[in-house]
Amino acid sequence: MLVPDPKVVRQLLTRYATLRIAQAERHSPAAARELEDVSYTLCVMMATSGIDEAIARADALLVRPVAGPAPGRTPEADGGTGLSLAV
């Protein structure tokens, strides 16, 4: 199963919360559309059909520790170079 990038999930949750607050303070059709889009995106990324469950799964994803190499293992031991693939 693919796991969403925690950074992207965090950004979406932040945007969702910001839009919810903005809508509570003053309704805006443009913000309502964006809130709908962000909600849909969260649901798709978290493989849910409802925003409440998507938020719960997103929160659970963000509290999980980041997976690293197994204890006692190094990238070199697994045939890697130890160099990051990130650009």
C-alpha positions as CSV (number, residue, x, y, z in Angstrom):
1,M,0.0,0.0,0.0
2,L,1.3,3.5,-0.9
3,V,1.8,5.8,2.1
4,P,1.2,9.5,1.4
5,D,4.0,11.9,2.0
6,P,3.6,13.2,5.6
7,K,4.7,16.7,4.5
8,V,1.9,16.9,2.0
9,V,-0.6,15.5,4.4
10,R,0.4,18.1,7.0
11,Q,0.1,20.9,4.4
12,L,-3.4,19.7,3.5
13,L,-4.5,19.4,7.1
14,T,-3.2,22.9,7.8
15,R,-5.0,24.3,4.7
16,Y,-8.2,22.4,5.7
17,A,-8.1,23.9,9.3
18,T,-7.4,27.4,7.9
19,L,-10.3,27.2,5.5
20,R,-12.7,25.9,8.2
21,I,-11.8,28.8,10.4
22,A,-12.2,31.3,7.5
23,Q,-15.6,29.8,6.7
24,A,-16.7,30.0,10.3
25,E,-15.8,33.7,10.5
26,R,-17.2,34.7,7.2
27,H,-18.7,32.5,4.5
28,S,-17.0,32.9,1.1
29,P,-18.0,30.9,-2.0
30,A,-14.4,30.8,-3.2
31,A,-13.2,29.4,0.2
32,A,-16.1,27.0,0.3
33,R,-15.0,25.6,-3.1
34,E,-11.4,25.3,-2.0
35,L,-12.4,23.7,1.3
36,E,-14.4,21.1,-0.8
37,D,-11.3,20.5,-3.0
38,V,-9.0,20.1,0.0
39,S,-11.5,17.8,1.7
40,Y,-11.7,15.6,-1.4
41,T,-7.9,15.5,-1.8
42,L,-7.5,14.4,1.9
43,C,-10.1,11.7,1.4
44,V,-8.4,10.4,-1.7
45,M,-4.9,10.5,-0.2
46,M,-6.1,8.7,3.0
47,A,-8.4,6.2,1.1
48,T,-11.6,7.2,2.9
49,S,-15.0,8.4,1.8
50,G,-15.5,10.9,4.6
51,I,-13.5,13.9,5.8
52,D,-13.7,12.9,9.5
53,E,-12.1,9.5,8.8
54,A,-9.5,11.1,6.5
55,I,-8.5,13.5,9.3
56,A,-8.2,10.7,11.8
57,R,-6.1,8.6,9.4
58,A,-3.9,11.6,8.6
59,D,-3.4,12.3,12.2
60,A,-2.4,8.7,12.8
61,L,0.0,8.9,9.9
62,L,1.7,12.0,11.3
63,V,2.3,10.5,14.8
64,R,3.9,7.3,13.4
65,P,7.7,7.3,13.6
66,V,9.5,7.6,10.3
67,A,10.8,4.2,9.1
68,G,14.6,4.0,8.9
69,P,17.0,1.2,8.3
70,A,16.8,-1.8,10.6
71,P,18.9,-1.7,13.7
72,G,22.5,-2.6,12.9
73,R,21.9,-2.2,9.1
74,T,23.5,0.5,7.0
75,P,22.8,1.3,3.4
76,E,26.2,0.0,2.4
77,A,25.4,-3.3,4.0
78,D,22.3,-3.5,1.8
79,G,24.3,-2.8,-1.3
80,G,23.6,1.0,-1.3
81,T,26.0,3.9,-1.4
82,G,24.7,5.8,1.6
83,L,24.0,8.7,-0.7
84,S,20.6,10.4,-0.7
85,L,18.5,10.1,-3.8
86,A,16.8,13.4,-3.1
87,V,17.6,16.3,-5.5
